[in-house]
Amino acid sequence: MKILYSASNNTGAKIQLARFLQAFHGSSHQLKISAYKQSSPKETHIDWTLDSLLNMRQPYVISLDNDNLDIYFHQIKSYHPDLIISDLEYFTSYIANNLNIPLWQYSSTLINYGLTWQEKYHLGINKRYSYLVCRDNHQDRLPYVNIINNSDRNLVCSHYGDAPNSPKLENNFEWSRPYHQTYKKHVPCQHYLTASLINSNKQIINALKRYPDGVAFLDNCLETYDNLTIKDLNLSDEYYCNLANSDFFVCQGQGSLLADAFYNGKYSFIYPDYQDAVAIINSLLTVRAGAGKMVSYEEDLSAFPLPEVKCKYHQVKYLHELINEL
């Protein structure tokens, strides 16, 4: 079977793509990749780099008025995949609809669209984060709603499907287990604190520097700090080993990173990105599941207890398993 996987324009999509490729390695299916520079994993062959489809002045505004889109359209038509998998990547999804190619949305971002309104209400999103809700209802959201409605499957890539009381999803959404690794006790990986950060947020870095023996894994960072070791998040074995063997785990609310902690039985301390609706939803769901706590920069993490993180595996499948069922 011929498959096209298209990653959207963010770092979270980069992590998700890298992990899918690792799990998909050795498959008998033919796979091609389209991605943006920001979502392209290191040392990975990308068949179509999509940055030329963006408006240079407003790269986050969706527009179909681009000559390069017609070129991309005919290249996909020539490849003629049996299935297109999209991480909410609008241009590829639009082409899939026009060519009548089966289309699956597979994204951690889908949780923002897939949760029922009752779930969001009980989380207090409207009440406590109305500025995000108002911004999320802007007309820029409409293209994504359109491609979701026109997709054959909408797979919410999230560990909450394996939580003891998994949140309810709308009828046209389903859970898909995110890719992760689990590690056992290993003395060289033991640290007081391990953090996994998408960017070098100076406020978080300064907060972590207060603790002894801290290690922070970042996607892109060449900076060095006193009392905090910086490592590359792409060193997956070292990252997972450190995560599983440290006393404290810190992140910013990204779904993939919270999933890593969840499946390794680690309680998460979250410095949420308050400009990211998905990070807020993930943070609130983690608190409700008893798997983590939202904290401020001033709070002392050592003052909080570390409850047991419970994982109850349901009938949730990985993306490659769903593909093999076709």
DANORWO-V122285 format. One record per backbone hydrogen bond with DSSP energy under -0.5 kcal/mol. NH is the residue of the N-H (numbers start at 1). CO is the residue of the C=O. Records with the same first field share a line. If there is no record, write none. Layout:
NH->CO / CO
This chain:
3->30
4->83
5->32
6->4 / 85
7->34
10->8
14->10
15->11
16->12
17->13
18->14
19->15
20->16
21->17
22->18
23->19
24->20
25->21
27->24
30->1
31->29
32->3
34->5
35->48
39->36
40->37
41->39
44->41
47->33 / 45
48->33
50->35 / 48
52->49
53->50
54->51
55->58
56->54
61->58
62->60
66->64
69->66
70->66 / 67
71->67
72->68
73->69
74->70
75->71
76->72
77->73
78->74
79->75
80->76
82->2
83->2
84->102
85->4
86->84 / 104
87->6
88->86
90->88
93->89
94->90
95->91
96->92
97->93
98->94
99->95
100->96 / 97
101->96
104->84
105->153
106->86 / 104
107->155
110->107
111->108
112->109
113->110
114->110
115->111
116->168
120->116
121->117
122->118
123->119
124->120 / 121
125->120
128->124
129->125
132->129
133->129
134->130
135->131
136->132
137->133
138->135
141->138
142->139
143->139
144->141
145->141
146->142
147->143
148->144
149->145
150->146
151->148
152->103
153->103
155->105 / 153
156->154 / 174
157->107 / 155
158->156 / 176
161->158
162->159
163->160
166->163
170->114
173->170
174->154
176->156
177->317
189->186
190->187
192->213
193->213
194->248
195->215
196->250
197->217
201->199
205->201
206->202
207->203
208->204
209->205
210->207
211->208
214->227
215->193
216->229
217->195
218->216 / 231
219->197
225->228
228->225
229->214
231->216
233->218
235->232
236->234
239->235
240->236
241->237
242->238
243->239
244->240
245->241
246->242 / 243
247->191
248->192
249->267
250->194
251->269
258->254
259->255
260->256
261->257
262->258
263->259
264->260
265->262
266->261
268->291
269->249
270->268 / 293
271->251 / 269
272->270
273->252
274->272
276->273
277->275
280->276
281->277
282->278
283->279
284->280
285->281
286->282
287->283
288->284
289->285
290->287
291->286
292->286
293->268
295->270
299->296
301->299
303->300
304->301
307->305
310->308
312->162
313->311
316->314
322->318
323->319
324->320
325->321
326->323
